[in-house]
Amino acid sequence: MIVVADSSPLNYLILIGEANILHRLYGRVLIPHAVAQELQHVRTPPVVRDWLVNKPIWLEIQDVKVSKKEGLLELDLGEREAIVLAQKHLPDVLLLMDEENGRHEADQRHIRTTGTLGVLEDAASRGFLDLSVSLARLRTTNFRVSESLLQWFLDRDAHRRKRKT
C-alpha cells in the first residue's frame, strides 16, 4: 500500500512526538512539494520545520502537477497535490488528511482516507503507543476536534484493550 500525507496529520504527529509511527505503520510515506512547503512555512512551529529539514529516510517528497481540470480549486495547494498524488496510486493507496472538504473530494475519487486520529488509533491498536497519552498531547496543540469525538476514540480503545485481556 502507498501512503500519501497532507500537512495536517504530519504537523500534529510531529508536534506530539509520534511521527515515527508512520514508518512503523506504513513503511514509507509520500508527500507532494506543496505539503513540504507548508511544513516549512514561517508560521509553522519550529519543531515541525526542523523535522522536515532533517527528514527521515522513509519520507519521500514528490513533484506533482495539478491542472485546473482536476476541479480541486476550493482546496489549498497542499491538499490538491496530495489528492492528485494519491489518485496516481489507486487503488492501493491511503491518504492521510484531516480537512473535511479534502476528505470529501478524496472520497468522490474513491481514495481511502484517514486522519490524525485514525493514525493514532491504528498505532494504538497495534500496541505502538498509548492512545490516551497521545490524545492528551494532541489536546495541548491547536488541533480542532470535539471532546465527544476524542472520548469516542478513547472508549473504543478501552473496549479493544478489554477484549484483548
Backbone as ProteinMPNN parsed JSONL, in Angstrom:
{"seq_chain_A": "MIVVADSSPLNYLILIGEANILHRLYGRVLIPHAVAQELQHVRTPPVVRDWLVNKPIWLEIQDVKVSKKEGLLELDLGEREAIVLAQKHLPDVLLLMDEENGRHEADQRHIRTTGTLGVLEDAASRGFLDLSVSLARLRTTNFRVSESLLQWFLDRDAHRRKRKT", "coords_chain_A": {"N_chain_A": [[0.838, -1.182, 0.0], [0.474, 2.227, -0.783], [1.158, 5.241, 0.884], [0.059, 8.501, 1.197], [0.547, 11.748, 2.402], [-1.045, 14.652, 3.691], [-0.388, 17.959, 4.966], [-1.457, 18.46, 7.582], [-1.895, 16.001, 9.255], [0.823, 15.166, 9.436], [2.023, 17.429, 10.636], [0.726, 17.514, 13.203], [1.346, 14.984, 14.255], [4.114, 15.187, 14.429], [4.298, 17.318, 16.256], [3.342, 16.104, 18.599], [5.219, 14.236, 19.049], [5.077, 11.771, 17.74], [5.614, 11.09, 15.076], [7.174, 9.043, 13.984], [5.622, 6.776, 14.096], [4.351, 6.592, 11.718], [6.179, 5.448, 9.951], [6.448, 2.952, 11.19], [3.87, 1.969, 10.887], [3.334, 2.125, 8.095], [5.645, 1.967, 6.528], [6.924, 3.588, 4.102], [6.223, 7.031, 3.362], [4.643, 9.256, 1.192], [4.861, 12.646, 0.165], [3.635, 15.561, -1.458], [5.409, 18.331, -3.039], [4.159, 20.773, -2.353], [3.06, 20.25, 0.156], [5.38, 19.826, 1.637], [6.372, 22.434, 1.493], [4.381, 23.798, 2.944], [4.867, 22.739, 5.461], [7.228, 23.957, 5.987], [6.678, 26.582, 6.265], [6.893, 29.922, 7.6], [5.173, 30.374, 9.754], [4.758, 27.889, 10.725], [5.266, 25.636, 13.435], [8.533, 25.671, 14.944], [9.655, 23.132, 15.629], [8.453, 21.425, 13.814], [9.322, 22.452, 11.349], [12.086, 22.006, 11.678], [12.098, 19.221, 11.816], [11.419, 18.51, 9.218], [13.583, 19.555, 7.802], [15.541, 17.798, 8.579], [14.563, 15.423, 7.499], [13.19, 12.145, 7.788], [14.385, 9.068, 6.319], [12.332, 7.532, 5.355], [10.392, 9.242, 4.444], [9.232, 10.601, 1.509], [9.519, 13.116, -0.858], [7.626, 14.298, -3.529], [7.263, 15.49, -6.909], [4.377, 17.075, -8.126], [1.932, 17.817, -10.459], [-0.808, 19.878, -10.766], [-3.635, 20.343, -12.574], [-6.074, 22.751, -13.746], [-8.279, 21.386, -14.594], [-8.609, 19.367, -12.811], [-10.399, 20.114, -10.893], [-10.265, 20.958, -8.2], [-10.157, 23.403, -6.972], [-11.201, 24.691, -4.719], [-9.789, 23.806, -2.591], [-6.721, 23.987, -0.617], [-3.359, 24.325, -1.959], [-1.615, 22.264, -1.057], [-3.414, 20.233, -0.251], [-4.698, 19.762, -2.706], [-2.52, 18.824, -4.282], [-1.824, 16.551, -2.783], [-4.111, 14.948, -3.053], [-4.125, 14.532, -5.855], [-1.671, 13.197, -6.145], [-2.21, 10.896, -4.596], [-4.261, 9.841, -6.133], [-2.885, 8.969, -8.354], [-1.89, 6.598, -7.487], [-3.912, 4.82, -7.13], [-5.446, 1.575, -7.035], [-4.46, 1.001, -4.545], [-3.941, 2.772, -2.175], [-3.571, 5.013, 0.576], [-4.71, 7.966, 1.917], [-3.596, 10.434, 4.037], [-5.285, 12.769, 5.71], [-6.756, 15.544, 7.277], [-8.628, 17.599, 6.828], [-11.994, 18.291, 6.229], [-13.274, 19.018, 3.747], [-11.324, 18.286, 1.895], [-11.143, 15.536, 2.399], [-13.677, 14.783, 1.61], [-13.553, 15.328, -1.161], [-11.548, 13.476, -1.834], [-12.894, 11.1, -1.235], [-14.893, 11.201, -3.189], [-13.356, 10.554, -5.322], [-12.738, 7.986, -4.882], [-10.66, 7.457, -3.117], [-9.146, 6.117, -0.362], [-9.196, 7.358, 2.945], [-7.709, 8.551, 6.005], [-7.316, 10.258, 9.106], [-5.408, 12.267, 11.443], [-6.354, 11.323, 13.955], [-7.253, 8.766, 13.253], [-4.844, 7.561, 12.466], [-3.481, 7.568, 14.905], [-5.201, 5.918, 16.386], [-4.968, 3.507, 14.95], [-2.251, 2.953, 15.375], [-2.286, 2.633, 18.156], [-3.908, 0.37, 18.362], [-2.208, -1.547, 17.477], [-0.389, -1.645, 19.418], [1.652, 0.24, 19.436], [1.621, 2.695, 20.669], [0.307, 4.552, 23.484], [-2.924, 5.406, 23.451], [-4.419, 7.208, 25.032], [-2.448, 8.832, 26.185], [-1.284, 9.963, 23.892], [-3.49, 11.369, 22.831], [-3.889, 13.16, 24.889], [-1.592, 14.716, 24.612], [-2.135, 15.726, 22.077], [-4.26, 17.377, 22.641], [-2.97, 19.562, 23.7], [-2.147, 21.023, 21.601], [-3.097, 23.066, 18.752], [-4.986, 21.547, 17.498], [-8.115, 20.93, 16.181], [-10.934, 19.528, 17.432], [-13.86, 17.899, 18.587], [-14.59, 17.342, 22.039], [-16.255, 15.208, 22.49], [-15.782, 13.524, 20.299], [-13.096, 12.842, 20.723], [-13.445, 11.438, 23.111], [-14.976, 9.327, 22.175], [-13.068, 7.933, 20.623], [-11.327, 7.206, 22.704], [-13.016, 5.564, 24.233], [-13.489, 3.469, 22.418], [-10.872, 2.502, 22.243], [-10.458, 1.65, 24.891], [-12.376, -0.38, 25.031], [-11.358, -2.142, 23.08], [-8.878, -2.82, 24.253], [-9.811, -4.097, 26.528], [-11.079, -6.345, 25.467], [-8.855, -7.75, 24.62], [-7.727, -8.717, 26.906]], "CA_chain_A": [[0.0, 0.0, 0.0], [1.151, 3.521, -0.836], [0.566, 6.219, 1.795], [0.308, 9.897, 0.846], [0.133, 12.579, 3.533], [-1.215, 16.094, 3.651], [0.427, 18.566, 6.018], [-2.045, 18.464, 8.921], [-1.508, 14.849, 10.077], [2.262, 15.212, 9.722], [2.248, 18.514, 11.589], [0.3, 17.157, 14.56], [2.121, 13.834, 14.739], [5.428, 15.718, 14.808], [4.135, 18.119, 17.48], [3.143, 15.262, 19.79], [6.336, 13.3, 19.15], [4.683, 10.448, 17.251], [5.751, 10.986, 13.613], [7.788, 7.777, 13.585], [4.654, 5.686, 13.962], [4.026, 6.465, 10.302], [7.107, 4.459, 9.408], [6.108, 1.642, 11.758], [2.592, 1.524, 10.33], [3.209, 2.121, 6.643], [6.91, 1.873, 5.808], [7.276, 4.899, 3.566], [5.13, 7.99, 3.183], [4.888, 10.223, 0.13], [4.214, 13.952, 0.254], [3.962, 16.435, -2.586], [6.216, 19.512, -2.691], [3.349, 21.807, -1.686], [2.953, 19.878, 1.568], [6.689, 20.137, 2.225], [6.446, 23.889, 1.643], [3.508, 24.177, 4.061], [5.547, 22.347, 6.699], [8.375, 24.854, 6.15], [6.19, 27.96, 6.345], [7.404, 30.667, 8.75], [4.239, 30.243, 10.88], [4.761, 26.504, 11.195], [6.114, 25.518, 14.624], [9.939, 25.344, 14.641], [9.933, 21.699, 15.727], [7.992, 20.815, 12.566], [10.264, 22.873, 10.3], [13.348, 21.292, 11.911], [11.887, 17.81, 11.487], [11.458, 18.348, 7.771], [14.957, 19.81, 7.361], [16.244, 16.538, 8.836], [13.502, 14.456, 7.24], [13.592, 10.733, 7.842], [14.576, 8.418, 5.019], [11.068, 6.941, 4.918], [9.533, 10.292, 3.893], [9.649, 10.913, 0.144], [8.868, 14.288, -1.43], [7.462, 14.089, -4.968], [6.689, 16.547, -7.749], [3.003, 16.831, -8.556], [1.336, 18.898, -11.245], [-2.267, 19.908, -10.657], [-4.228, 21.205, -13.594], [-7.388, 23.299, -13.397], [-9.314, 20.397, -14.908], [-8.761, 18.468, -11.672], [-11.588, 20.542, -10.176], [-9.996, 20.999, -6.758], [-9.749, 24.779, -6.705], [-11.636, 25.155, -3.401], [-8.836, 23.286, -1.603], [-5.407, 24.619, -0.7], [-2.462, 23.639, -2.892], [-1.139, 21.012, -0.47], [-4.5, 19.247, -0.341], [-4.873, 19.416, -4.123], [-1.412, 17.968, -4.721], [-1.898, 15.262, -2.083], [-5.174, 14.16, -3.686], [-3.667, 14.129, -7.189], [-0.635, 12.182, -5.934], [-2.88, 9.668, -4.159], [-5.025, 9.334, -7.269], [-1.946, 8.28, -9.246], [-1.532, 5.299, -6.913], [-5.103, 3.985, -6.944], [-6.386, 1.547, -5.927], [-3.814, 0.607, -3.283], [-3.4, 3.987, -1.585], [-4.229, 5.604, 1.74], [-4.412, 9.389, 2.014], [-3.696, 10.978, 5.389], [-5.787, 14.131, 5.563], [-7.724, 15.891, 8.304], [-9.607, 18.584, 6.385], [-13.238, 17.663, 5.794], [-13.51, 19.22, 2.311], [-10.361, 17.467, 1.167], [-11.534, 14.127, 2.541], [-14.862, 14.598, 0.769], [-13.066, 15.245, -2.543], [-10.856, 12.19, -1.982], [-13.935, 10.079, -1.255], [-15.53, 11.269, -4.508], [-12.404, 9.96, -6.267], [-12.526, 6.616, -4.401], [-9.38, 7.389, -2.412], [-9.354, 5.83, 1.051], [-8.546, 8.357, 3.787], [-7.788, 8.576, 7.457], [-6.703, 11.482, 9.602], [-4.522, 12.162, 12.605], [-6.959, 10.449, 14.966], [-7.248, 7.401, 12.733], [-3.469, 7.055, 12.538], [-3.193, 7.286, 16.317], [-5.975, 4.739, 16.789], [-4.347, 2.345, 14.317], [-0.999, 2.678, 16.094], [-2.635, 2.117, 19.483], [-4.441, -0.989, 18.223], [-1.064, -2.439, 17.244], [0.486, -1.578, 20.585], [2.776, 1.136, 19.193], [1.536, 3.859, 21.557], [-0.824, 4.643, 24.401], [-3.803, 6.388, 22.82], [-4.808, 8.27, 25.966], [-1.303, 9.737, 26.314], [-1.147, 10.696, 22.634], [-4.589, 12.326, 22.72], [-3.623, 14.236, 25.86], [-0.61, 15.595, 23.965], [-2.812, 16.396, 20.976], [-5.092, 18.434, 23.238], [-2.126, 20.718, 24.022], [-1.876, 21.727, 20.346], [-4.279, 23.753, 18.239], [-5.804, 20.577, 16.768], [-9.528, 21.192, 16.458], [-11.798, 18.352, 17.446], [-14.764, 17.954, 19.743], [-14.268, 16.445, 23.16], [-17.049, 13.978, 22.351], [-15.101, 12.643, 19.356], [-11.93, 12.295, 21.43], [-13.936, 10.448, 24.066], [-15.393, 8.166, 21.389], [-11.844, 7.181, 20.326], [-10.84, 6.621, 23.961], [-13.92, 4.468, 24.592], [-13.182, 2.354, 21.505], [-9.575, 1.966, 22.647], [-10.657, 0.921, 26.152], [-13.11, -1.602, 24.685], [-10.424, -3.016, 22.369], [-7.916, -3.349, 25.229], [-10.536, -5.008, 27.421], [-11.293, -7.588, 24.72], [-7.575, -8.463, 24.496], [-7.321, -9.324, 28.194]], "C_chain_A": [[0.886, 1.25, 0.0], [0.418, 4.471, 0.11], [1.033, 7.604, 1.379], [-0.212, 10.74, 1.998], [-0.017, 14.038, 3.14], [-0.47, 16.648, 4.868], [-0.15, 18.409, 7.425], [-1.684, 17.233, 9.756], [-0.017, 14.831, 10.412], [2.572, 16.245, 10.797], [1.912, 18.07, 13.019], [1.044, 15.946, 15.1], [3.529, 14.26, 15.155], [5.314, 16.469, 16.136], [3.977, 17.264, 18.734], [4.209, 14.171, 19.913], [6.037, 11.899, 18.643], [4.837, 10.269, 15.737], [6.314, 9.635, 13.179], [6.817, 6.613, 13.528], [4.223, 5.524, 12.505], [4.915, 5.418, 9.636], [6.756, 3.061, 9.91], [4.821, 1.094, 11.154], [2.653, 1.256, 8.83], [4.513, 1.938, 5.868], [7.33, 3.234, 5.299], [6.018, 5.735, 3.37], [5.557, 8.983, 2.112], [4.183, 11.531, 0.462], [4.57, 14.75, -0.99], [4.754, 17.646, -2.099], [5.411, 20.577, -1.967], [3.176, 21.512, -0.198], [4.282, 20.162, 2.275], [6.832, 21.64, 2.45], [5.568, 24.382, 2.787], [4.183, 23.864, 5.396], [6.773, 23.207, 6.989], [7.97, 26.32, 6.284], [6.661, 28.62, 7.642], [6.483, 30.559, 9.97], [4.111, 28.814, 11.395], [5.661, 26.413, 12.428], [7.539, 25.087, 14.275], [10.251, 23.857, 14.701], [9.519, 20.973, 14.448], [8.943, 21.183, 11.427], [11.589, 22.125, 10.445], [13.235, 19.826, 11.526], [12.005, 17.594, 9.977], [12.85, 18.618, 7.215], [15.789, 18.54, 7.512], [15.307, 15.36, 8.586], [14.028, 13.018, 7.279], [13.643, 10.12, 6.443], [13.274, 7.848, 4.474], [10.079, 7.963, 4.347], [10.072, 10.708, 2.529], [8.837, 12.087, -0.392], [8.822, 14.125, -2.944], [6.875, 15.32, -5.646], [5.293, 16.13, -8.189], [2.528, 18.052, -9.33], [-0.175, 18.779, -11.14], [-2.797, 20.868, -11.702], [-5.598, 21.695, -13.123], [-8.496, 22.292, -13.657], [-9.521, 19.393, -13.779], [-9.972, 18.846, -10.824], [-11.433, 20.623, -8.674], [-9.692, 22.408, -6.269], [-10.195, 25.302, -5.337], [-10.704, 24.681, -2.274], [-7.52, 24.04, -1.696], [-4.477, 23.749, -1.542], [-1.952, 22.309, -2.338], [-2.175, 19.904, -0.548], [-4.702, 18.799, -1.781], [-3.782, 18.457, -4.581], [-1.458, 16.6, -4.044], [-2.968, 14.372, -2.709], [-4.732, 13.671, -5.059], [-2.583, 13.05, -7.074], [-1.258, 10.854, -5.509], [-3.625, 9.025, -5.325], [-4.133, 8.56, -8.237], [-1.636, 6.866, -8.766], [-2.744, 4.421, -6.614], [-4.881, 2.622, -7.555], [-5.728, 1.33, -4.56], [-3.147, 1.798, -2.614], [-4.231, 4.383, -0.371], [-3.762, 7.047, 1.819], [-4.63, 9.841, 3.45], [-4.072, 12.444, 5.272], [-6.84, 14.378, 6.636], [-8.868, 16.765, 7.792], [-10.815, 17.918, 5.747], [-13.489, 17.819, 4.293], [-12.564, 18.375, 1.466], [-10.717, 15.986, 1.233], [-12.764, 13.821, 1.691], [-14.455, 14.459, -0.701], [-12.364, 13.911, -2.789], [-11.87, 11.052, -2.068], [-14.641, 10.032, -2.611], [-14.66, 10.604, -5.575], [-12.011, 8.538, -5.854], [-11.143, 6.412, -3.784], [-9.69, 7.179, -0.935], [-8.572, 6.836, 1.884], [-8.62, 7.98, 5.256], [-7.084, 9.856, 7.877], [-5.792, 11.21, 10.778], [-5.08, 11.186, 13.632], [-6.978, 8.994, 14.511], [-5.865, 6.762, 12.767], [-3.13, 6.683, 13.982], [-3.944, 6.045, 16.799], [-5.363, 3.467, 16.21], [-3.064, 1.964, 15.05], [-1.279, 2.105, 17.479], [-3.133, 0.678, 19.397], [-3.333, -2.008, 17.985], [-0.059, -2.41, 18.397], [1.678, -0.665, 20.425], [2.773, 2.356, 20.106], [0.329, 3.727, 22.468], [-1.723, 5.761, 23.888], [-4.172, 7.514, 23.778], [-3.684, 9.286, 26.156], [-1.164, 10.587, 25.055], [-2.263, 11.726, 22.462], [-4.445, 13.458, 23.73], [-2.606, 15.215, 25.285], [-1.265, 16.393, 22.842], [-3.679, 17.55, 21.485], [-4.273, 19.691, 23.561], [-1.772, 21.529, 22.775], [-3.134, 22.487, 19.931], [-5.141, 22.848, 17.355], [-7.262, 20.767, 17.167], [-10.347, 19.921, 16.31], [-12.684, 18.458, 18.679], [-14.304, 16.975, 20.818], [-15.039, 15.138, 23.034], [-16.392, 13.009, 21.364], [-13.848, 12.04, 19.989], [-12.36, 11.201, 22.401], [-14.384, 9.174, 23.349], [-14.177, 7.3, 21.05], [-11.303, 6.509, 21.583], [-11.71, 5.448, 24.392], [-13.674, 3.246, 23.711], [-11.87, 1.679, 21.894], [-9.706, 1.138, 23.929], [-11.373, -0.405, 25.885], [-12.184, -2.607, 23.999], [-9.42, -3.639, 23.343], [-8.58, -4.36, 26.163], [-10.767, -6.356, 26.754], [-10.011, -8.42, 24.642], [-7.158, -9.163, 25.792], [-8.161, -10.511, 28.569]], "O_chain_A": [[1.904, 1.312, 0.689], [-0.813, 4.499, 0.13], [2.228, 7.856, 1.228], [-1.296, 10.477, 2.518], [0.772, 14.581, 2.366], [0.02, 15.884, 5.701], [0.612, 18.24, 8.376], [-1.203, 17.395, 10.877], [0.364, 14.517, 11.54], [3.296, 15.963, 11.751], [2.723, 18.233, 13.93], [1.343, 15.891, 16.293], [4.07, 13.743, 16.132], [6.135, 16.279, 17.034], [4.427, 17.653, 19.811], [4.115, 13.292, 20.77], [6.676, 10.937, 19.071], [4.23, 9.358, 15.174], [5.962, 9.138, 12.11], [7.144, 5.565, 12.971], [3.781, 4.448, 12.102], [4.44, 4.601, 8.847], [6.766, 2.1, 9.141], [4.699, -0.111, 10.935], [2.089, 0.273, 8.349], [4.475, 1.767, 4.65], [8.028, 3.965, 6.002], [4.911, 5.214, 3.234], [6.681, 9.485, 2.121], [3.062, 11.536, 0.97], [5.677, 14.631, -1.516], [4.771, 17.951, -0.907], [5.928, 21.222, -1.055], [3.148, 22.434, 0.617], [4.294, 20.681, 3.391], [7.353, 22.07, 3.479], [5.963, 25.286, 3.524], [4.077, 24.639, 6.348], [7.297, 23.19, 8.102], [8.826, 27.197, 6.403], [6.811, 27.949, 8.663], [6.956, 30.641, 11.103], [3.431, 28.566, 12.39], [6.715, 27.048, 12.464], [7.734, 24.234, 13.408], [11.041, 23.366, 13.894], [10.169, 20.008, 14.045], [9.325, 20.324, 10.632], [12.152, 21.662, 9.453], [14.173, 19.253, 10.972], [12.611, 16.625, 9.521], [13.259, 17.974, 6.249], [16.64, 18.244, 6.673], [15.266, 14.413, 9.371], [15.149, 12.73, 6.86], [13.009, 10.614, 5.511], [13.124, 7.697, 3.261], [9.034, 7.58, 3.821], [11.227, 11.118, 2.407], [7.606, 12.053, -0.38], [9.842, 13.848, -3.575], [6.108, 16.08, -5.055], [5.061, 14.984, -8.572], [2.711, 19.187, -8.889], [-0.749, 17.719, -11.393], [-2.455, 22.051, -11.716], [-6.198, 21.119, -12.215], [-9.542, 22.34, -13.01], [-10.5, 18.648, -13.787], [-10.517, 18.002, -10.113], [-12.393, 20.376, -7.944], [-9.029, 22.576, -5.246], [-9.618, 26.269, -4.841], [-10.835, 25.123, -1.133], [-7.225, 24.66, -2.718], [-4.772, 22.583, -1.805], [-1.868, 21.328, -3.076], [-1.847, 18.764, -0.876], [-4.859, 17.609, -2.053], [-4.06, 17.42, -5.184], [-1.158, 15.59, -4.681], [-2.754, 13.171, -2.877], [-4.946, 12.506, -5.393], [-2.593, 12.087, -7.84], [-0.871, 9.8, -6.013], [-3.615, 7.804, -5.478], [-4.581, 7.602, -8.866], [-1.173, 6.03, -9.544], [-2.628, 3.404, -5.93], [-4.158, 2.53, -8.548], [-6.388, 1.465, -3.53], [-1.922, 1.836, -2.496], [-5.432, 4.122, -0.305], [-2.563, 7.321, 1.79], [-5.709, 9.656, 4.013], [-3.284, 13.263, 4.798], [-7.706, 13.537, 6.878], [-9.984, 16.662, 8.3], [-10.682, 17.091, 4.845], [-13.877, 16.855, 3.632], [-12.962, 17.818, 0.443], [-10.604, 15.269, 0.239], [-12.879, 12.736, 1.121], [-14.95, 13.579, -1.404], [-12.561, 13.286, -3.832], [-11.718, 10.144, -2.885], [-14.95, 8.954, -3.119], [-15.163, 10.149, -6.603], [-11.073, 7.959, -6.403], [-10.539, 5.346, -3.908], [-10.412, 7.97, -0.328], [-7.419, 7.138, 1.574], [-9.473, 7.202, 5.682], [-6.348, 10.46, 7.097], [-5.449, 10.064, 11.068], [-4.358, 10.32, 14.125], [-6.741, 8.091, 15.313], [-5.727, 5.574, 13.058], [-2.566, 5.621, 14.246], [-3.393, 5.222, 17.53], [-5.254, 2.458, 16.908], [-2.821, 0.786, 15.314], [-0.584, 1.192, 17.925], [-2.819, -0.142, 20.26], [-3.505, -3.194, 18.263], [0.982, -3.066, 18.35], [2.633, -0.768, 21.194], [3.813, 2.986, 20.299], [-0.552, 2.896, 22.246], [-1.331, 6.928, 23.889], [-4.229, 8.672, 23.364], [-3.95, 10.482, 26.275], [-0.949, 11.796, 25.142], [-2.01, 12.837, 21.997], [-4.838, 14.591, 23.454], [-2.751, 16.425, 25.459], [-0.993, 17.581, 22.672], [-3.807, 18.578, 20.82], [-4.84, 20.776, 23.681], [-1.168, 22.597, 22.877], [-4.113, 22.539, 20.676], [-5.937, 23.339, 16.554], [-7.596, 20.765, 18.351], [-10.443, 19.328, 15.236], [-12.293, 19.04, 19.69], [-13.713, 15.933, 20.535], [-14.542, 14.081, 23.422], [-16.441, 11.796, 21.571], [-13.573, 10.854, 19.809], [-11.71, 10.16, 22.5], [-14.192, 8.071, 23.86], [-14.236, 6.077, 21.172], [-10.865, 5.36, 21.529], [-11.191, 4.439, 24.869], [-13.652, 2.118, 24.203], [-11.76, 0.453, 21.879], [-9.13, 0.055, 24.036], [-11.008, -1.434, 26.454], [-12.226, -3.798, 24.309], [-9.142, -4.836, 23.272], [-7.969, -5.36, 26.539], [-10.663, -7.396, 27.404], [-10.069, -9.649, 24.602], [-6.339, -10.082, 25.776], [-7.939, -11.118, 29.617]]}, "name": "protein", "num_of_chains": 1, "seq": "MIVVADSSPLNYLILIGEANILHRLYGRVLIPHAVAQELQHVRTPPVVRDWLVNKPIWLEIQDVKVSKKEGLLELDLGEREAIVLAQKHLPDVLLLMDEENGRHEADQRHIRTTGTLGVLEDAASRGFLDLSVSLARLRTTNFRVSESLLQWFLDRDAHRRKRKT"}
